[in-house]
Amino acid sequence: MNTVNGGISFWYAQEGTPAPREPLPGDTTADVCVVGGGYTGLWTAYYLKKAVPFLNIIVLEGKFCGYGASGRNGGWLYNGIAGRDRYAKAHGHDAAVRLQRAMNDTVTEVIETAAAEKIDADIHRGGVLEVAYTPAQLERLKAYHSVDVAFGETDRRLLGARETADRVRVTGAVGSTWTPHGARVHPVKLVRGLAATAEALGVTIHESTPVTEIRPKHAITPYGTVRAPYVLRCTEGFTAGIKGHKRTWLPMNSSMIVTDPLPASLWDDIGWTGRETLGDMAHAYMYAQRTADDRIALGGRGIPYRYGSATDNDGRTRPATVDALRDVLVRLFPRLAGTGIAHAWSGVLGVPRDWCATVTLDRSTGLGWAGGYVGSGVATANLAARTLRDLIQQDSGQSGPTDLTTLPWVNHKVRSWEPEPLRWLGVHALYAAYRAADRREATARTATTDRIATLADRVSGRH
């Protein structure tokens, strides 16, 4: 069987591409205009409508809901958030602990809300297992574990080689860390259910309606303009396509493959009965899940960035990237060498220059935005949406500050990315360095992180 390449994602191949909702019919007004029909935009519309049912809320989506990262991601609903260490330095350790605990709670919030709204998204709460299989990775894993515990993850566990194998038999794994704050989801089932739920509450969704420009109280499209006191930009990796935002967030590319369904005999060999989401401690890291129909979906970086912040060709990815991801799969599970790859695809995620996720409402203009999740958006989008809800209610006098509006990522300012060709050269050099560092660590067998990766972290602004 040949591998399907592109077609948005395997998740859409399973569920079928939806018929788009009607585009914006012309100029109109709203109380809140949400730009972007992914997790951030839909959760924001949902929570605002639940809080204030009389609000007229319009969501504008360029293609169809879930066309971007929300319909292509690895299905990791987990408590990671970009920029926590930087927020600790800027706002103090306790503020970062509050942010981490809010993310821990967000995993539960998504699971419970999906259940309450009868959204069946193949959710299985098995936690997150991140493995190490070189001495350098093990040292990073131990440090990573200690830091996470210090930031409030007191229920995180450090596991040795035998305990790791009891969960998932990753070849050569010498240790792992596990947190209960994670779950596997089917990305498209979640985004479709969320869109339908928001619509049932009375939210208006217009698809096939790209927003070309956002101005105070205006969202401009080819079909008309929506005027609203609040206009919220929830466009993540597609932000560069809006006028004036070419250098706001860099659209980083990530690619995925999914296997054919695996027989019971292979699962007996692999284990993975807890269906944890699975990651590693490589610099060019991978992420994986065991799907509800017993496949392995695995992702990582292919071409990390397209020149000029270009985004997408409906998910098609290079054959070389498919081969590289297959190599990762077989390195983890050698018995899968002959297993078919059913589907390969790619998508973009939003990366701020300082690698910090943010949520903002400018009270002077009514413009708000959230994103820059750096690949951790399935849960973070929910926390961002609830924070935007609280910020709007606070600004309109319906409430005062809340626990969410005082988190350290609120109203964080980020500088722009460098102009081309500097950002293209920089990003490609960065990921070439990470791949080289992984190769050197695999052969050197020392416990020290390769200096190339350390330098790359420093130059990129990740640490």
ChimeraX attribute file (.defattr): number of C-alpha atoms within 10 A of each C-alpha:
attribute: neighborCount
match mode: 1-to-1
recipient: residues
	/A:1	7
	/A:2	8
	/A:3	16
	/A:4	17
	/A:5	21
	/A:6	19
	/A:7	18
	/A:8	24
	/A:9	30
	/A:10	24
	/A:11	21
	/A:12	18
	/A:13	13
	/A:14	10
	/A:15	11
	/A:16	10
	/A:17	15
	/A:18	11
	/A:19	8
	/A:20	13
	/A:21	16
	/A:22	12
	/A:23	19
	/A:24	24
	/A:25	11
	/A:26	11
	/A:27	13
	/A:28	12
	/A:29	16
	/A:30	19
	/A:31	16
	/A:32	23
	/A:33	27
	/A:34	28
	/A:35	25
	/A:36	32
	/A:37	29
	/A:38	28
	/A:39	32
	/A:40	32
	/A:41	29
	/A:42	31
	/A:43	26
	/A:44	29
	/A:45	34
	/A:46	25
	/A:47	19
	/A:48	25
	/A:49	20
	/A:50	15
	/A:51	13
	/A:52	12
	/A:53	14
	/A:54	11
	/A:55	16
	/A:56	18
	/A:57	24
	/A:58	25
	/A:59	30
	/A:60	27
	/A:61	28
	/A:62	21
	/A:63	18
	/A:64	23
	/A:65	29
	/A:66	25
	/A:67	23
	/A:68	29
	/A:69	28
	/A:70	25
	/A:71	25
	/A:72	25
	/A:73	30
	/A:74	28
	/A:75	29
	/A:76	28
	/A:77	29
	/A:78	26
	/A:79	27
	/A:80	21
	/A:81	22
	/A:82	24
	/A:83	21
	/A:84	22
	/A:85	18
	/A:86	20
	/A:87	21
	/A:88	17
	/A:89	11
	/A:90	12
	/A:91	14
	/A:92	13
	/A:93	17
	/A:94	14
	/A:95	20
	/A:96	24
	/A:97	22
	/A:98	18
	/A:99	25
	/A:100	21
	/A:101	15
	/A:102	18
	/A:103	21
	/A:104	21
	/A:105	15
	/A:106	24
	/A:107	24
	/A:108	19
	/A:109	16
	/A:110	20
	/A:111	20
	/A:112	13
	/A:113	12
	/A:114	18
	/A:115	13
	/A:116	9
	/A:117	11
	/A:118	12
	/A:119	20
	/A:120	14
	/A:121	22
	/A:122	17
	/A:123	23
	/A:124	19
	/A:125	21
	/A:126	19
	/A:127	23
	/A:128	25
	/A:129	25
	/A:130	22
	/A:131	27
	/A:132	26
	/A:133	21
	/A:134	23
	/A:135	19
	/A:136	21
	/A:137	28
	/A:138	25
	/A:139	18
	/A:140	18
	/A:141	22
	/A:142	17
	/A:143	12
	/A:144	14
	/A:145	21
	/A:146	16
	/A:147	13
	/A:148	18
	/A:149	15
	/A:150	12
	/A:151	21
	/A:152	17
	/A:153	20
	/A:154	11
	/A:155	12
	/A:156	18
	/A:157	16
	/A:158	18
	/A:159	19
	/A:160	17
	/A:161	17
	/A:162	14
	/A:163	14
	/A:164	22
	/A:165	20
	/A:166	15
	/A:167	16
	/A:168	24
	/A:169	20
	/A:170	23
	/A:171	14
	/A:172	15
	/A:173	21
	/A:174	20
	/A:175	24
	/A:176	27
	/A:177	22
	/A:178	22
	/A:179	22
	/A:180	19
	/A:181	22
	/A:182	26
	/A:183	26
	/A:184	27
	/A:185	26
	/A:186	23
	/A:187	25
	/A:188	27
	/A:189	20
	/A:190	23
	/A:191	23
	/A:192	23
	/A:193	17
	/A:194	25
	/A:195	24
	/A:196	15
	/A:197	19
	/A:198	24
	/A:199	18
	/A:200	11
	/A:201	13
	/A:202	19
	/A:203	22
	/A:204	20
	/A:205	26
	/A:206	23
	/A:207	21
	/A:208	17
	/A:209	25
	/A:210	22
	/A:211	24
	/A:212	14
	/A:213	15
	/A:214	21
	/A:215	13
	/A:216	16
	/A:217	22
	/A:218	19
	/A:219	25
	/A:220	19
	/A:221	19
	/A:222	11
	/A:223	15
	/A:224	16
	/A:225	20
	/A:226	25
	/A:227	20
	/A:228	23
	/A:229	16
	/A:230	24
	/A:231	28
	/A:232	27
	/A:233	23
	/A:234	30
	/A:235	30
	/A:236	31
	/A:237	29
	/A:238	24
	/A:239	25
	/A:240	21
	/A:241	18
	/A:242	17
	/A:243	12
	/A:244	12
	/A:245	15
	/A:246	19
	/A:247	21
	/A:248	21
	/A:249	28
	/A:250	33
	/A:251	29
	/A:252	23
	/A:253	25
	/A:254	25
	/A:255	28
	/A:256	29
	/A:257	29
	/A:258	28
	/A:259	21
	/A:260	17
	/A:261	17
	/A:262	16
	/A:263	10
	/A:264	11
	/A:265	8
	/A:266	12
	/A:267	15
	/A:268	11
	/A:269	12
	/A:270	21
	/A:271	16
	/A:272	20
	/A:273	13
	/A:274	14
	/A:275	22
	/A:276	26
	/A:277	28
	/A:278	22
	/A:279	21
	/A:280	22
	/A:281	21
	/A:282	23
	/A:283	19
	/A:284	18
	/A:285	15
	/A:286	20
	/A:287	19
	/A:288	24
	/A:289	26
	/A:290	23
	/A:291	21
	/A:292	16
	/A:293	10
	/A:294	16
	/A:295	18
	/A:296	19
	/A:297	24
	/A:298	24
	/A:299	27
	/A:300	22
	/A:301	20
	/A:302	22
	/A:303	18
	/A:304	18
	/A:305	23
	/A:306	18
	/A:307	12
	/A:308	16
	/A:309	21
	/A:310	18
	/A:311	23
	/A:312	18
	/A:313	13
	/A:314	16
	/A:315	24
	/A:316	18
	/A:317	23
	/A:318	16
	/A:319	13
	/A:320	11
	/A:321	21
	/A:322	22
	/A:323	13
	/A:324	15
	/A:325	23
	/A:326	23
	/A:327	14
	/A:328	17
	/A:329	24
	/A:330	17
	/A:331	15
	/A:332	19
	/A:333	18
	/A:334	14
	/A:335	13
	/A:336	16
	/A:337	12
	/A:338	8
	/A:339	13
	/A:340	16
	/A:341	21
	/A:342	18
	/A:343	22
	/A:344	29
	/A:345	27
	/A:346	31
	/A:347	28
	/A:348	27
	/A:349	27
	/A:350	27
	/A:351	23
	/A:352	27
	/A:353	19
	/A:354	20
	/A:355	22
	/A:356	24
	/A:357	26
	/A:358	23
	/A:359	25
	/A:360	22
	/A:361	21
	/A:362	15
	/A:363	14
	/A:364	8
	/A:365	13
	/A:366	19
	/A:367	21
	/A:368	21
	/A:369	24
	/A:370	28
	/A:371	29
	/A:372	33
	/A:373	26
	/A:374	23
	/A:375	22
	/A:376	22
	/A:377	30
	/A:378	27
	/A:379	29
	/A:380	28
	/A:381	28
	/A:382	23
	/A:383	26
	/A:384	31
	/A:385	26
	/A:386	20
	/A:387	25
	/A:388	28
	/A:389	24
	/A:390	23
	/A:391	27
	/A:392	21
	/A:393	17
	/A:394	16
	/A:395	17
	/A:396	11
	/A:397	9
	/A:398	11
	/A:399	12
	/A:400	12
	/A:401	12
	/A:402	12
	/A:403	11
	/A:404	20
	/A:405	22
	/A:406	15
	/A:407	20
	/A:408	23
	/A:409	25
	/A:410	19
	/A:411	17
	/A:412	12
	/A:413	13
	/A:414	15
	/A:415	11
	/A:416	15
	/A:417	17
	/A:418	14
	/A:419	11
	/A:420	13
	/A:421	10
	/A:422	11
	/A:423	19
	/A:424	19
	/A:425	12
	/A:426	17
	/A:427	19
	/A:428	15
	/A:429	12
	/A:430	20
	/A:431	20
	/A:432	16
	/A:433	22
	/A:434	23
	/A:435	18
	/A:436	17
	/A:437	21
	/A:438	23
	/A:439	13
	/A:440	16
	/A:441	20
	/A:442	16
	/A:443	9
	/A:444	14
	/A:445	13
	/A:446	15
	/A:447	14
	/A:448	14
	/A:449	19
	/A:450	20
	/A:451	12
	/A:452	17
	/A:453	21
	/A:454	15
	/A:455	13
	/A:456	21
	/A:457	16
	/A:458	10
	/A:459	12
	/A:460	14
	/A:461	13
	/A:462	16
	/A:463	13
